Amino acid sequence: MMRALAIAMVAMGVSLAQKVGFVDSQALLDRMPEYKAAEQEIERLTQQWQKEIDDLYARVEQLFQQYREQEPLMSPEMKRRKQDEIEAEERKARELQRKRFGPNGDLFKQREEKMKPVLDKLQQAIQAVAQEKKFAIVLDRSAGGGVLYGEPAYDLTEAVAAKLGLR
C-alpha cells in the first residue's frame, strides 16, 4: 500500500521528501454552524416537498376510491373521463417527484447552492493551513478518502478548525 502511494506521488511529480498531511473534512463540517444550518434547511425543504408529493398521491388514491365506488353507476364515457382524470393526477405527482428529487432536481440544486459556500470556506482554510505549514499534499481522511493510517503529527484537522474559528 505504501509503495503504491509512493509510486502515485512520484507519478504526480511529488518528491517523497515533501510533506503530506491529512484532515477529517467531515469532522470539520460537523463543527461548522453554517454547515449545520444548510443541512437543516435542506431537510426542511425535503420534508416540505415530500409532503406536497404525498398529498398528490393521496389525491390520486381518493379519486381512485371514488371511482371504484361509483363505477357500477357510470356510463363508459364517464368511466373513461374519470380514469383519464386519475391518470393525469398520478402523472402530475410523478412529475413533481422527478422535479424535486430526480437527478439535477430541486434537491440537488439546493444542496449544491447551500453547500458550495461552506465547502469553499473549508477548502480555503485547508489550503491556507497547508501553505503555512509547508505541506505539498493534504488528503481527506473522511468518506473514503483513502487514508488508512495517519501519523498524528501530520493531522491538520485541528489547525484547519482553528483557521475556521471552530472549537
N, C-alpha and C positions, 0 to 999 in steps of 0.2 A: 504494500500500500504506500509506504513512504517512498519507495523507488518510483512508483507511478506518479506520485505528487512531484517528486524531483524532476522527472522527465517532462511532466507537463509544464513545470515552471521554466525549465530550460527552453522548451519549445516556445514559450511565450516571451522568451528573451529576458527572463528574470534571473539574475545571478543568485546562487544559493547563499551568498553572503548577505543578501538583502533580508530585511526583517519582514516576517509575515505575522499578522495579528488576526484576531477574530473578535466578533461581537455576537451577542444574542439579540438580534433585532426584535424578535417577538417580545422578549422581556422588556426591552426599552419601550416598544409601542404600548405594552400593557401599563406602563408607568406614565404615559403621556396623557394629560387630561383631554387634549384635543382629539386624540385617537378614540378615547372612551366616548366622547361626545359624538363623534362621527358614527361610531358603531351604534350608539343609542338611536341616533336619527335614522340610520339605515334600518334598524329593527322596527322603529315606529312606522316608517314607510312600508316596510314589508308586511306588517300586520294590517295596516290600513288597506293596502292593495289586495291582500288575501281576503279580507272581509268583503271588498267590492266583488271579487270573483265568486266567493261563496254565496253572496246574495243573489248573483245572477244565476248560479246553478240551482239555488233554492227556488227561484222563479221558474226555471225550466221544470223542476220537479213538481211544482204546484200546477203549472199548466198541463203537465202530463197526467197528473192525478185527476184534474178536472175533465180532461179528455176521456180518460178511462171511465169515469162516472157517467158522462153524457154520451158516450159513443153509441150505445144502443138506440138513442133517440135522434141521432144525427143522420142527415142525408149524406150520400157520398161526397157531394160538393162541400158540405160543412166539415166533414172529416178531413178532406184534403187541405182546406184552409187552416184548420186547427193544427194539423201535422206540420204544415209549412211555417206556422207561427212558432211552434215548438222548436223546429229545426233552426229557424232564424235566431231565436233566443240562445239556443245552445251554441250556435256559430259565434254569436256575439261574445259569449262567455269564453270560448276557446281563444278568440282573437284578443280579448283583453288579457287573458292569461299569458299568451305569447308576447304581447306588447310589454307587459310588466316584467315577466320572469324569463323570457326567452333569451337566447344569445343576443347580445347587443340591445337588450331590452332596457326598460327604465331602471331596473335594479342595478344592472351592470353599469349604466351611465352614472347613476347616483353614487354608487360605490367608488367609481373612478374619480368623480368630481370631488367627493368629500375626503377621499383618502390621499389624493395627489399632494395637496399642500403638507399634510402630515408626513408622508413618505419623503417628500423633497426636503423638509426640515431635518428629518433623521439622516438622510443621505449627506446633507451639507455638514452636519455635526460629525458624522463618521469621517468624512473627507478631511475636515479641519483637524481632528484628533490624529488621524493617520499622518498628515503632513507635519504637525507639531512634533510628533514622536518618531518621525522618520521611518514609517512603515511603508514598504513598497506595495504590499498586498494586504487587504483586510477581507477575510472570509466571514460568512454568516453561519453561526452555529445552529440557528433555529430552522425549523421547517425544511429538513432535508438539505441543509447547507453543505453537508459532506464532511464536517469536522468531527472526527471520531474521538479525538483527544486534543486537548489544547493546554499547553503549559500555562498556568495561571498568570505568569508574568507577561504573557502576550495577549491576555484577555483585555480588550479595550472597552468592554461594556460599561464599566463604571466611569471611565474617563469621558465617554460619549454622553452618559447620563448627566455628568457634571456640566458638560458643554451645553446640554439642553436645559440645565437648571432643574433637573429632577432629583428627588431624594433617593 
